[in-house]
């Protein structure tokens, strides 16, 4: 059983693998103000190690205590044999500090490398299912820009999952930009990806020809273009506009006439 005691901040070390990769500045300020007003509500969970104490849960509270100039802080001290490294940190953060799926993915990956854990070992340590674990690792294997946006809490996990289903990088970045600016829901993003996929040309079977027959050139790669200028630079700045085809032609004709010298 842990023992509760006051420990000097100078004797406490941050966690080996920090759960909170990105600490929200607003929430950190709110926690700091709360600790300044009412003190510490939940003690830190630390592991006694070689005469010092390593944080297992409470990295944000420790950071705020240092910012406030505290000398010591209340802790629950565990012996190493009483802890499954990382499991307490993850469980506490889930219920109190709401880690993102990207932060969990990094934590799982670092524990896999540091402790040589396989899927079963990670599931047992963090008390998660194989599906839960797999979804986080798929984020790491997906688009880095999507992962970074999720890590920065600019998009939600479900939106990131739908974005990674779009195989075209240019269009995926275009959708990511819209999701960040407009706050697309996962349902809307899934519909956008589905619509993009439906608009892709069907793959044609390759005819069997003799070696002496010249092969036709492959079709040009699909890239979204501006219907007014015809350009395809900065595809993430293109926006979807619903307009009847006949009215679009009227708009283009009006612009063409306006450009003619008078």
C-alpha positions in Angstrom: 0.0 0.0 0.0 1.3 3.5 -0.8 2.2 5.9 2.0 1.3 9.6 1.9 4.0 12.1 2.7 5.2 15.6 2.0 8.2 15.5 -0.4 10.5 18.4 -1.5 10.0 19.3 -5.1 13.8 19.2 -5.5 13.6 15.4 -4.8 11.0 14.7 -7.5 11.8 13.9 -11.1 9.4 14.1 -14.1 8.1 10.8 -15.5 10.4 8.9 -17.8 7.8 9.0 -20.5 5.5 12.0 -20.1 1.8 11.3 -20.7 0.9 14.9 -21.5 2.9 15.6 -24.7 1.0 18.9 -25.2 -0.2 20.7 -22.1 -3.1 23.0 -22.9 -2.1 26.5 -21.8 -5.6 27.5 -20.7 -6.2 24.4 -18.6 -2.7 24.6 -17.1 -3.4 28.2 -16.1 -6.8 27.2 -14.6 -5.1 24.4 -12.6 -2.4 26.7 -11.4 -5.0 29.3 -10.2 -7.0 26.6 -8.5 -3.9 25.3 -6.7 -3.0 28.8 -5.6 -6.5 29.4 -4.3 -7.5 26.1 -2.6 -4.3 24.1 -2.6 -3.6 20.6 -3.9 -6.7 18.4 -4.1 -5.2 15.2 -5.5 -1.7 14.2 -4.3 0.9 13.2 -6.8 1.5 9.5 -7.4 5.3 8.8 -7.3 7.6 5.8 -7.4 10.5 5.6 -5.0 13.7 5.0 -7.0 17.3 5.2 -5.7 16.5 7.8 -3.0 14.5 10.0 -5.3 10.9 10.0 -6.5 9.7 9.7 -10.1 6.2 10.9 -11.0 3.8 8.2 -12.1 0.7 10.5 -12.1 0.5 14.2 -11.6 3.0 15.8 -14.0 0.7 18.8 -14.6 0.2 19.4 -10.8 4.0 19.1 -10.3 4.6 21.7 -13.1 2.1 24.1 -11.5 3.6 23.6 -8.1 7.0 24.5 -9.5 5.5 27.6 -11.2 3.9 28.7 -7.9 7.2 28.4 -6.1 6.1 25.6 -3.7 8.8 23.9 -1.6 7.1 20.6 -1.1 4.0 18.8 -2.2 1.8 15.9 -0.9 2.5 12.6 -2.6 1.4 9.0 -2.5 4.6 7.0 -2.6 4.7 3.5 -4.2 7.4 0.9 -4.2 8.3 -0.1 -7.8 6.8 -3.6 -7.3 3.4 -2.0 -6.6 3.2 -0.3 -10.0 2.7 -1.4 -13.6 4.8 1.3 -15.3 2.5 3.7 -17.3 -0.8 2.0 -16.3 -1.5 4.3 -13.4 -0.5 7.4 -15.5 -2.8 6.4 -18.3 -5.8 5.6 -16.1 -5.5 8.8 -14.1 -5.1 11.0 -17.1 -8.1 9.4 -18.8 -10.3 10.2 -15.9 -8.8 13.6 -14.9 -6.8 15.2 -17.7 -8.3 13.8 -20.9 -5.3 12.8 -23.0 -5.7 12.8 -26.7 -5.5 9.7 -28.9 -2.2 11.0 -30.3 -0.7 11.3 -26.8 -1.8 7.8 -26.1 -0.3 6.6 -29.4 3.1 8.1 -28.5 2.9 6.6 -24.9 2.1 3.1 -26.3 4.9 3.4 -28.9 7.5 4.5 -26.4 6.6 1.7 -23.9 6.7 -0.8 -26.7 10.3 0.3 -27.6 11.5 0.9 -24.1 10.2 -2.3 -22.5 10.1 -4.6 -25.5 6.4 -5.2 -25.2 4.2 -6.9 -27.8 0.5 -6.3 -28.4 -0.5 -8.6 -25.5 2.0 -7.0 -23.2 0.8 -3.5 -24.0 -2.9 -4.5 -23.6 -2.1 -6.0 -20.2 -0.1 -3.1 -19.0 -2.5 -0.3 -20.0 -5.8 -2.4 -19.6 -6.9 -1.6 -23.2 -8.2 -3.8 -25.9 -6.3 -4.8 -29.0 -8.6 -2.8 -31.2 -8.1 0.3 -29.0 -4.3 -0.2 -29.2 -4.4 -0.8 -33.0 -6.4 2.4 -33.7 -3.7 4.4 -31.9 -0.8 2.8 -33.8 -2.7 3.4 -37.1 -2.6 7.1 -36.3 1.2 6.9 -36.0 1.4 5.1 -39.4 -0.9 7.6 -41.0 -0.4 11.1 -42.4 2.0 13.0 -40.1 0.2 16.3 -40.8 -3.1 14.7 -39.6 -1.3 13.3 -36.5 0.3 16.6 -35.6 -3.1 18.4 -35.9 -4.6 15.8 -33.6 -1.7 16.1 -31.2 -2.2 19.9 -31.1 -5.9 19.3 -30.4 -6.9 21.1 -33.6 -9.0 18.1 -34.7 -10.8 15.2 -33.0 -9.7 11.6 -33.1 -12.7 10.4 -35.2 -11.9 13.2 -37.8 -8.3 12.1 -38.0 -9.4 8.5 -38.6 -11.6 9.5 -41.5 -9.0 11.8 -43.0 -6.5 8.9 -43.2 -8.9 7.0 -45.3 -8.3 9.4 -48.2 -5.4 8.0 -50.2 -4.6 11.2 -52.1 -2.2 13.3 -50.1 -3.1 16.6 -51.8 -6.9 16.1 -51.3 -6.3 14.8 -47.7 -4.4 18.0 -46.8 -7.1 20.1 -48.4 -9.7 18.3 -46.2 -7.5 18.7 -43.2 -7.3 22.4 -43.7 -11.1 22.7 -43.9 -11.5 20.5 -40.8 -9.1 22.7 -38.8 -10.8 26.0 -39.9 -14.4 24.9 -39.8 -14.5 22.1 -37.2 -15.9 19.4 -39.4 -17.5 16.6 -37.6 -16.4 13.0 -38.3 -19.7 12.3 -40.0 -19.2 15.2 -42.4 -15.6 14.2 -43.0 -16.6 10.7 -43.8 -19.1 12.0 -46.3 -16.4 14.2 -47.9 -14.0 11.3 -48.2 -16.8 9.1 -49.6 -17.7 11.8 -52.2 -14.0 12.1 -53.2 -13.7 8.4 -53.7 -16.8 8.2 -55.8 -15.5 10.9 -58.1 -12.3 9.0 -58.8 -12.1 7.4 -62.3 -12.5 3.6 -62.3 -9.4 1.7 -63.0 -9.5 0.2 -66.5 -8.2 -3.4 -67.0 -4.8 -3.4 -68.8 -5.1 -5.0 -72.2 -2.8 -7.9 -73.1 -0.6 -6.7 -76.0 2.5 -7.9 -77.7 5.8 -6.4 -76.8 6.1 -4.7 -80.2 3.0 -2.6 -79.6 3.6 0.8 -78.0 1.9 1.1 -74.7 -0.5 4.1 -74.3 0.6 6.8 -72.0 -1.0 6.5 -68.5 -3.9 8.9 -67.8 -2.8 12.1 -66.0 -2.9 12.1 -62.2 -6.1 13.6 -60.8 -5.6 16.9 -59.0 -8.3 19.3 -57.9 -8.4 22.4 -60.0 -10.0 25.9 -59.6 -12.9 26.1 -62.1 -12.3 29.8 -62.7 -8.5 30.1 -63.2 -7.8 26.4 -63.9 -4.9 26.3 -61.5 -4.1 23.5 -59.1 -1.5 25.2 -56.8 -2.3 25.3 -53.1 -5.1 22.7 -53.2 -5.7 23.2 -49.5 -7.0 26.7 -50.3 -9.7 25.3 -52.7 -13.2 25.2 -51.3 -16.3 23.2 -52.3 -19.0 25.3 -53.9 -22.4 23.9 -54.9 -23.6 25.5 -58.2 -25.6 24.4 -61.2 -23.5 23.6 -64.2 -25.4 26.1 -66.4 -24.9 28.9 -63.9 -21.3 28.1 -63.5 -20.8 28.6 -67.3 -22.6 31.9 -67.0 -20.3 33.0 -64.3 -17.2 32.0 -66.3 -18.5 33.7 -69.4 -19.2 36.9 -67.4 -15.7 36.9 -66.0 -14.2 36.3 -69.5 -16.1 39.2 -70.9 -15.1 41.5 -68.0 -11.4 40.6 -68.8 -11.7 41.7 -72.5 -10.4 45.2 -73.3 -13.1 47.9 -73.7 
